[in-house]
Amino acid sequence: MAELTFFAGTMDCGKSTLALQMDHNHRARGRVGLVFTRLDRAGEARLSSRLGLDVPAIEVTEDLDFWETVVGHLTAGGRVDHLICDEAQFYTPGQVEQLARVVDELDIEVFAFGITSDFRTELFPGSRRLIELADRTQALQVSALCWCGRRATHNARVVDGVMVVEGDQVVVGDTAPVEPGAAEPEVEYEVLCRRHHMRRMNSVAAQAAALSADVLPFDLDACPVPPPA
Ligand SMILES: [Zn+2]
């Protein structure tokens, strides 16, 4: 019996590497899969990992219909045993429902990989629907660490060096490097522990605080939670 499985993690937790490994393991056993991704850093229609591996993939545009895509593949004589779906946080709730239908009605295994929450600590719509519908949600072992050494559980967006907690869920600079000299601000991401995410204390802010206080702000009193705006 096929299942819809959601592998959930933070950034930098090795999720795309696991997606590629999962595809490889199934192919090695003679199984045939389709690989999907959206807004991968390697560019359209590639699934890449930070370890340098990458494979061709189907780009999940807003109007891609998983059900139609898989049925089209099967009716053309293709074989599909499983789907590997990376960057699933960016899928629409409707697309996640199509994935559930592929599992239930076609008995095809679906492995979805995604980041659960955004830089504001709010669930991405695609991840929310996956948590609601998946047969299993598996938290990926977090190997990423906050600058303080604790397990990094939250994603921080850093714009021109300053951590922000408001703004659009996806912005220019998330997927493509900003041209030097362009008007767009530099957007980076850093993974933090919850304590330091709540206190807006990314590594740059921690260094600045350390310079003024002669001690790293491990002490939570040194970096209080800012009042709501
Ligand atoms: Zn920390």
py3Dmol code that shows the C-alpha trace and the ligand (Angstrom):
import py3Dmol

protein = """\
ATOM      1  CA  MET A   1       0.000   0.000   0.000  1.00  0.00           C
ATOM      2  CA  ALA A   2       1.513   3.291  -1.132  1.00  0.00           C
ATOM      3  CA  GLU A   3       1.863   6.189   1.304  1.00  0.00           C
ATOM      4  CA  LEU A   4       2.297   9.933   1.234  1.00  0.00           C
ATOM      5  CA  THR A   5       5.340  10.675   3.384  1.00  0.00           C
ATOM      6  CA  PHE A   6       6.468  14.172   4.315  1.00  0.00           C
ATOM      7  CA  PHE A   7      10.101  14.612   5.379  1.00  0.00           C
ATOM      8  CA  ALA A   8      10.187  17.949   7.196  1.00  0.00           C
ATOM      9  CA  GLY A   9      13.186  19.977   8.235  1.00  0.00           C
ATOM     10  CA  THR A  10      14.860  23.364   8.451  1.00  0.00           C
ATOM     11  CA  MET A  11      17.177  24.797   5.845  1.00  0.00           C
ATOM     12  CA  ASP A  12      20.636  23.213   5.760  1.00  0.00           C
ATOM     13  CA  CYS A  13      19.364  19.940   7.208  1.00  0.00           C
ATOM     14  CA  GLY A  14      20.377  17.917   4.160  1.00  0.00           C
ATOM     15  CA  LYS A  15      16.860  17.428   2.846  1.00  0.00           C
ATOM     16  CA  SER A  16      17.715  17.648  -0.872  1.00  0.00           C
ATOM     17  CA  THR A  17      20.616  15.246  -0.335  1.00  0.00           C
ATOM     18  CA  LEU A  18      18.165  12.790   1.242  1.00  0.00           C
ATOM     19  CA  ALA A  19      15.724  13.325  -1.660  1.00  0.00           C
ATOM     20  CA  LEU A  20      18.486  12.434  -4.144  1.00  0.00           C
ATOM     21  CA  GLN A  21      19.551   9.446  -2.036  1.00  0.00           C
ATOM     22  CA  MET A  22      15.956   8.200  -1.870  1.00  0.00           C
ATOM     23  CA  ASP A  23      15.653   8.421  -5.664  1.00  0.00           C
ATOM     24  CA  HIS A  24      18.981   6.630  -6.099  1.00  0.00           C
ATOM     25  CA  ASN A  25      18.063   3.806  -3.686  1.00  0.00           C
ATOM     26  CA  HIS A  26      14.784   3.112  -5.475  1.00  0.00           C
ATOM     27  CA  ARG A  27      16.379   3.246  -8.931  1.00  0.00           C
ATOM     28  CA  ALA A  28      19.058   0.818  -7.787  1.00  0.00           C
ATOM     29  CA  ARG A  29      16.241  -1.641  -7.051  1.00  0.00           C
ATOM     30  CA  GLY A  30      14.852  -1.211 -10.562  1.00  0.00           C
ATOM     31  CA  ARG A  31      12.066   1.151  -9.611  1.00  0.00           C
ATOM     32  CA  VAL A  32      11.189   4.133 -11.762  1.00  0.00           C
ATOM     33  CA  GLY A  33      10.344   7.527 -10.333  1.00  0.00           C
ATOM     34  CA  LEU A  34       9.580  11.069 -11.371  1.00  0.00           C
ATOM     35  CA  VAL A  35      11.547  13.857  -9.658  1.00  0.00           C
ATOM     36  CA  PHE A  36       9.915  17.231  -9.030  1.00  0.00           C
ATOM     37  CA  THR A  37      11.221  20.431  -7.523  1.00  0.00           C
ATOM     38  CA  ARG A  38      10.414  24.138  -7.409  1.00  0.00           C
ATOM     39  CA  LEU A  39      12.783  27.101  -7.302  1.00  0.00           C
ATOM     40  CA  ASP A  40      15.870  24.946  -6.782  1.00  0.00           C
ATOM     41  CA  ARG A  41      19.105  26.915  -6.448  1.00  0.00           C
ATOM     42  CA  ALA A  42      20.621  25.107  -9.432  1.00  0.00           C
ATOM     43  CA  GLY A  43      17.937  26.690 -11.635  1.00  0.00           C
ATOM     44  CA  GLU A  44      14.749  25.466 -13.259  1.00  0.00           C
ATOM     45  CA  ALA A  45      14.184  21.759 -13.703  1.00  0.00           C
ATOM     46  CA  ARG A  46      17.158  20.586 -11.597  1.00  0.00           C
ATOM     47  CA  LEU A  47      17.209  18.990  -8.169  1.00  0.00           C
ATOM     48  CA  SER A  48      20.522  19.772  -6.491  1.00  0.00           C
ATOM     49  CA  SER A  49      22.072  19.310  -3.065  1.00  0.00           C
ATOM     50  CA  ARG A  50      24.726  21.262  -1.226  1.00  0.00           C
ATOM     51  CA  LEU A  51      27.037  18.291  -1.648  1.00  0.00           C
ATOM     52  CA  GLY A  52      27.164  19.002  -5.378  1.00  0.00           C
ATOM     53  CA  LEU A  53      24.923  16.225  -6.663  1.00  0.00           C
ATOM     54  CA  ASP A  54      22.173  17.088  -9.077  1.00  0.00           C
ATOM     55  CA  VAL A  55      19.669  15.419 -11.394  1.00  0.00           C
ATOM     56  CA  PRO A  56      17.130  16.638 -13.962  1.00  0.00           C
ATOM     57  CA  ALA A  57      13.723  17.325 -12.448  1.00  0.00           C
ATOM     58  CA  ILE A  58      10.276  18.511 -13.474  1.00  0.00           C
ATOM     59  CA  GLU A  59       9.739  22.127 -12.417  1.00  0.00           C
ATOM     60  CA  VAL A  60       6.576  22.526 -10.316  1.00  0.00           C
ATOM     61  CA  THR A  61       5.021  25.708 -11.703  1.00  0.00           C
ATOM     62  CA  GLU A  62       1.845  27.169 -10.129  1.00  0.00           C
ATOM     63  CA  ASP A  63      -0.314  25.480 -12.766  1.00  0.00           C
ATOM     64  CA  LEU A  64       1.359  22.051 -12.783  1.00  0.00           C
ATOM     65  CA  ASP A  65      -1.183  19.337 -12.005  1.00  0.00           C
ATOM     66  CA  PHE A  66       0.455  16.274 -10.419  1.00  0.00           C
ATOM     67  CA  TRP A  67      -2.523  14.065 -11.207  1.00  0.00           C
ATOM     68  CA  GLU A  68      -2.570  15.057 -14.914  1.00  0.00           C
ATOM     69  CA  THR A  69       1.229  14.766 -15.154  1.00  0.00           C
ATOM     70  CA  VAL A  70       1.363  11.257 -13.714  1.00  0.00           C
ATOM     71  CA  VAL A  71      -1.692   9.988 -15.607  1.00  0.00           C
ATOM     72  CA  GLY A  72      -0.235  11.476 -18.831  1.00  0.00           C
ATOM     73  CA  HIS A  73       3.006   9.632 -18.190  1.00  0.00           C
ATOM     74  CA  LEU A  74       1.215   6.317 -17.574  1.00  0.00           C
ATOM     75  CA  THR A  75      -1.096   6.581 -20.580  1.00  0.00           C
ATOM     76  CA  ALA A  76       1.946   7.296 -22.781  1.00  0.00           C
ATOM     77  CA  GLY A  77       3.239   3.879 -21.726  1.00  0.00           C
ATOM     78  CA  GLY A  78       5.598   5.134 -19.008  1.00  0.00           C
ATOM     79  CA  ARG A  79       6.094   3.437 -15.680  1.00  0.00           C
ATOM     80  CA  VAL A  80       5.932   5.327 -12.388  1.00  0.00           C
ATOM     81  CA  ASP A  81       6.625   3.626  -9.053  1.00  0.00           C
ATOM     82  CA  HIS A  82       7.243   6.711  -6.944  1.00  0.00           C
ATOM     83  CA  LEU A  83       7.457  10.503  -6.921  1.00  0.00           C
ATOM     84  CA  ILE A  84      10.263  12.481  -5.288  1.00  0.00           C
ATOM     85  CA  CYS A  85       8.933  15.970  -4.509  1.00  0.00           C
ATOM     86  CA  ASP A  86      11.510  18.470  -3.231  1.00  0.00           C
ATOM     87  CA  GLU A  87      10.932  22.062  -2.067  1.00  0.00           C
ATOM     88  CA  ALA A  88       7.366  20.965  -1.293  1.00  0.00           C
ATOM     89  CA  GLN A  89       6.856  23.996   0.974  1.00  0.00           C
ATOM     90  CA  PHE A  90       6.433  26.016  -2.229  1.00  0.00           C
ATOM     91  CA  TYR A  91       3.658  23.796  -3.646  1.00  0.00           C
ATOM     92  CA  THR A  92       0.062  25.014  -3.459  1.00  0.00           C
ATOM     93  CA  PRO A  93      -2.391  23.247  -1.092  1.00  0.00           C
ATOM     94  CA  GLY A  94      -4.238  22.049  -4.218  1.00  0.00           C
ATOM     95  CA  GLN A  95      -1.071  20.422  -5.548  1.00  0.00           C
ATOM     96  CA  VAL A  96      -0.596  18.601  -2.241  1.00  0.00           C
ATOM     97  CA  GLU A  97      -4.157  17.285  -2.571  1.00  0.00           C
ATOM     98  CA  GLN A  98      -3.263  16.013  -6.069  1.00  0.00           C
ATOM     99  CA  LEU A  99      -0.312  14.141  -4.538  1.00  0.00           C
ATOM    100  CA  ALA A 100      -2.640  12.463  -2.031  1.00  0.00           C
ATOM    101  CA  ARG A 101      -4.905  11.390  -4.903  1.00  0.00           C
ATOM    102  CA  VAL A 102      -1.924   9.921  -6.799  1.00  0.00           C
ATOM    103  CA  VAL A 103      -1.145   7.805  -3.705  1.00  0.00           C
ATOM    104  CA  ASP A 104      -4.735   6.686  -3.091  1.00  0.00           C
ATOM    105  CA  GLU A 105      -5.960   6.034  -6.609  1.00  0.00           C
ATOM    106  CA  LEU A 106      -2.794   5.025  -8.459  1.00  0.00           C
ATOM    107  CA  ASP A 107      -1.010   3.326  -5.544  1.00  0.00           C
ATOM    108  CA  ILE A 108       2.166   5.329  -6.254  1.00  0.00           C
ATOM    109  CA  GLU A 109       4.529   6.103  -3.377  1.00  0.00           C
ATOM    110  CA  VAL A 110       5.079   9.850  -2.805  1.00  0.00           C
ATOM    111  CA  PHE A 111       8.094  11.164  -0.873  1.00  0.00           C
ATOM    112  CA  ALA A 112       7.784  14.908  -0.251  1.00  0.00           C
ATOM    113  CA  PHE A 113      10.621  16.952   1.225  1.00  0.00           C
ATOM    114  CA  GLY A 114      10.193  20.464   2.570  1.00  0.00           C
ATOM    115  CA  ILE A 115      10.909  23.168   5.080  1.00  0.00           C
ATOM    116  CA  THR A 116       8.101  23.411   7.617  1.00  0.00           C
ATOM    117  CA  SER A 117       8.111  27.070   8.589  1.00  0.00           C
ATOM    118  CA  ASP A 118       9.324  30.327   7.099  1.00  0.00           C
ATOM    119  CA  PHE A 119      11.535  33.069   8.548  1.00  0.00           C
ATOM    120  CA  ARG A 120       8.517  34.423  10.494  1.00  0.00           C
ATOM    121  CA  THR A 121       8.147  30.941  12.121  1.00  0.00           C
ATOM    122  CA  GLU A 122       4.847  30.457  10.246  1.00  0.00           C
ATOM    123  CA  LEU A 123       4.032  27.298   8.290  1.00  0.00           C
ATOM    124  CA  PHE A 124       4.392  27.419   4.520  1.00  0.00           C
ATOM    125  CA  PRO A 125       0.984  26.638   2.894  1.00  0.00           C
ATOM    126  CA  GLY A 126       2.381  23.564   1.094  1.00  0.00           C
ATOM    127  CA  SER A 127       3.911  22.201   4.301  1.00  0.00           C
ATOM    128  CA  ARG A 128       0.734  22.873   6.272  1.00  0.00           C
ATOM    129  CA  ARG A 129      -1.336  20.826   3.781  1.00  0.00           C
ATOM    130  CA  LEU A 130       1.266  18.039   3.835  1.00  0.00           C
ATOM    131  CA  ILE A 131       1.172  17.855   7.633  1.00  0.00           C
ATOM    132  CA  GLU A 132      -2.624  17.702   7.404  1.00  0.00           C
ATOM    133  CA  LEU A 133      -2.765  14.986   4.725  1.00  0.00           C
ATOM    134  CA  ALA A 134       0.404  12.888   4.941  1.00  0.00           C
ATOM    135  CA  ASP A 135       0.250   9.277   6.119  1.00  0.00           C
ATOM    136  CA  ARG A 136       3.524   9.975   7.900  1.00  0.00           C
ATOM    137  CA  THR A 137       5.418  13.155   8.711  1.00  0.00           C
ATOM    138  CA  GLN A 138       9.021  12.503   9.594  1.00  0.00           C
ATOM    139  CA  ALA A 139      11.184  15.201  11.160  1.00  0.00           C
ATOM    140  CA  LEU A 140      14.615  15.116   9.550  1.00  0.00           C
ATOM    141  CA  GLN A 141      17.483  14.758  11.948  1.00  0.00           C
ATOM    142  CA  VAL A 142      18.689  18.297  12.318  1.00  0.00           C
ATOM    143  CA  SER A 143      22.410  18.444  11.886  1.00  0.00           C
ATOM    144  CA  ALA A 144      22.515  22.223  11.477  1.00  0.00           C
ATOM    145  CA  LEU A 145      23.598  24.239  14.505  1.00  0.00           C
ATOM    146  CA  CYS A 146      22.877  27.772  15.688  1.00  0.00           C
ATOM    147  CA  TRP A 147      25.943  29.992  16.184  1.00  0.00           C
ATOM    148  CA  CYS A 148      25.565  29.302  19.953  1.00  0.00           C
ATOM    149  CA  GLY A 149      25.962  25.551  19.400  1.00  0.00           C
ATOM    150  CA  ARG A 150      22.372  24.558  20.103  1.00  0.00           C
ATOM    151  CA  ARG A 151      20.348  22.622  17.533  1.00  0.00           C
ATOM    152  CA  ALA A 152      19.103  25.004  14.855  1.00  0.00           C
ATOM    153  CA  THR A 153      15.341  24.633  14.552  1.00  0.00           C
ATOM    154  CA  HIS A 154      14.292  27.931  12.916  1.00  0.00           C
ATOM    155  CA  ASN A 155      15.091  29.797   9.709  1.00  0.00           C
ATOM    156  CA  ALA A 156      16.073  33.474   9.893  1.00  0.00           C
ATOM    157  CA  ARG A 157      16.011  35.877   6.958  1.00  0.00           C
ATOM    158  CA  VAL A 158      18.853  38.388   6.997  1.00  0.00           C
ATOM    159  CA  VAL A 159      18.508  41.463   4.745  1.00  0.00           C
ATOM    160  CA  ASP A 160      21.673  43.508   4.282  1.00  0.00           C
ATOM    161  CA  GLY A 161      23.046  41.934   7.462  1.00  0.00           C
ATOM    162  CA  VAL A 162      19.996  42.577   9.670  1.00  0.00           C
ATOM    163  CA  MET A 163      17.563  39.828  10.710  1.00  0.00           C
ATOM    164  CA  VAL A 164      13.956  40.553   9.729  1.00  0.00           C
ATOM    165  CA  VAL A 165      10.713  38.853  10.750  1.00  0.00           C
ATOM    166  CA  GLU A 166       8.316  40.596   8.380  1.00  0.00           C
ATOM    167  CA  GLY A 167       8.007  40.524   4.606  1.00  0.00           C
ATOM    168  CA  ASP A 168       6.915  38.267   1.764  1.00  0.00           C
ATOM    169  CA  GLN A 169       7.315  34.516   2.234  1.00  0.00           C
ATOM    170  CA  VAL A 170       9.396  34.225  -0.953  1.00  0.00           C
ATOM    171  CA  VAL A 171      11.493  37.115  -2.319  1.00  0.00           C
ATOM    172  CA  VAL A 172      13.960  37.789  -5.126  1.00  0.00           C
ATOM    173  CA  GLY A 173      17.323  36.598  -3.896  1.00  0.00           C
ATOM    174  CA  ASP A 174      15.890  33.395  -2.402  1.00  0.00           C
ATOM    175  CA  THR A 175      16.679  31.413  -5.503  1.00  0.00           C
ATOM    176  CA  ALA A 176      19.051  33.488  -7.623  1.00  0.00           C
ATOM    177  CA  PRO A 177      22.017  35.584  -6.555  1.00  0.00           C
ATOM    178  CA  VAL A 178      21.350  39.319  -6.804  1.00  0.00           C
ATOM    179  CA  GLU A 179      23.516  41.031  -9.425  1.00  0.00           C
ATOM    180  CA  PRO A 180      26.280  43.178  -7.912  1.00  0.00           C
ATOM    181  CA  GLY A 181      25.207  46.813  -7.936  1.00  0.00           C
ATOM    182  CA  ALA A 182      21.517  45.934  -8.322  1.00  0.00           C
ATOM    183  CA  ALA A 183      18.938  47.853  -6.302  1.00  0.00           C
ATOM    184  CA  GLU A 184      17.715  44.646  -4.627  1.00  0.00           C
ATOM    185  CA  PRO A 185      18.895  44.216  -1.023  1.00  0.00           C
ATOM    186  CA  GLU A 186      21.062  41.200  -0.238  1.00  0.00           C
ATOM    187  CA  VAL A 187      18.890  38.442   1.242  1.00  0.00           C
ATOM    188  CA  GLU A 188      20.518  35.603   3.148  1.00  0.00           C
ATOM    189  CA  TYR A 189      19.255  32.908   5.467  1.00  0.00           C
ATOM    190  CA  GLU A 190      20.726  31.601   8.686  1.00  0.00           C
ATOM    191  CA  VAL A 191      19.492  28.768  10.859  1.00  0.00           C
ATOM    192  CA  LEU A 192      19.123  29.572  14.554  1.00  0.00           C
ATOM    193  CA  CYS A 193      17.893  27.943  17.755  1.00  0.00           C
ATOM    194  CA  ARG A 194      14.452  29.157  18.895  1.00  0.00           C
ATOM    195  CA  ARG A 195      15.900  31.280  21.706  1.00  0.00           C
ATOM    196  CA  HIS A 196      18.030  33.292  19.335  1.00  0.00           C
ATOM    197  CA  HIS A 197      15.332  33.443  16.661  1.00  0.00           C
ATOM    198  CA  MET A 198      12.895  34.951  19.197  1.00  0.00           C
ATOM    199  CA  ARG A 199      15.578  37.447  20.241  1.00  0.00           C
ATOM    200  CA  ARG A 200      16.500  38.333  16.628  1.00  0.00           C
ATOM    201  CA  MET A 201      20.067  37.447  17.501  1.00  0.00           C
ATOM    202  CA  ASN A 202      21.748  36.176  14.362  1.00  0.00           C
ATOM    203  CA  SER A 203      25.507  35.609  14.232  1.00  0.00           C
ATOM    204  CA  VAL A 204      26.300  39.163  13.096  1.00  0.00           C
ATOM    205  CA  ALA A 205      24.183  40.688  15.880  1.00  0.00           C
ATOM    206  CA  ALA A 206      25.797  38.318  18.385  1.00  0.00           C
ATOM    207  CA  GLN A 207      29.269  39.422  17.328  1.00  0.00           C
ATOM    208  CA  ALA A 208      28.289  43.081  17.606  1.00  0.00           C
ATOM    209  CA  ALA A 209      26.827  42.474  21.071  1.00  0.00           C
ATOM    210  CA  ALA A 210      29.977  40.601  22.098  1.00  0.00           C
ATOM    211  CA  LEU A 211      32.182  43.503  21.021  1.00  0.00           C
ATOM    212  CA  SER A 212      30.262  45.892  23.238  1.00  0.00           C
ATOM    213  CA  ALA A 213      29.894  43.566  26.236  1.00  0.00           C
ATOM    214  CA  ASP A 214      33.142  41.524  26.051  1.00  0.00           C
ATOM    215  CA  VAL A 215      31.104  38.350  26.223  1.00  0.00           C
ATOM    216  CA  LEU A 216      29.013  36.384  23.738  1.00  0.00           C
ATOM    217  CA  PRO A 217      25.318  36.921  24.492  1.00  0.00           C
ATOM    218  CA  PHE A 218      24.612  33.373  25.612  1.00  0.00           C
ATOM    219  CA  ASP A 219      22.989  34.940  28.626  1.00  0.00           C
ATOM    220  CA  LEU A 220      19.411  35.533  27.591  1.00  0.00           C
ATOM    221  CA  ASP A 221      19.241  38.709  29.697  1.00  0.00           C
ATOM    222  CA  ALA A 222      21.829  40.184  27.351  1.00  0.00           C
ATOM    223  CA  CYS A 223      19.465  39.785  24.413  1.00  0.00           C
ATOM    224  CA  PRO A 224      15.847  40.249  25.496  1.00  0.00           C
ATOM    225  CA  VAL A 225      12.915  39.379  23.240  1.00  0.00           C
ATOM    226  CA  PRO A 226      12.014  42.576  21.371  1.00  0.00           C
ATOM    227  CA  PRO A 227       8.503  43.930  22.052  1.00  0.00           C
ATOM    228  CA  PRO A 228       5.943  43.340  19.279  1.00  0.00           C
ATOM    229  CA  ALA A 229       6.048  46.087  16.608  1.00  0.00           C
TER     230      ALA A 229
END
"""
ligand_1 = """\
1
ZN
Zn 21.262 29.905 19.534
"""
view = py3Dmol.view(width=600, height=400)
view.addModel(protein, "pdb")
view.setStyle({"model": 0}, {"cartoon": {"style": "trace"}})
view.addModel(ligand_1, "xyz")
view.setStyle({"model": 1}, {"stick": {}})
view.zoomTo()
view.show()
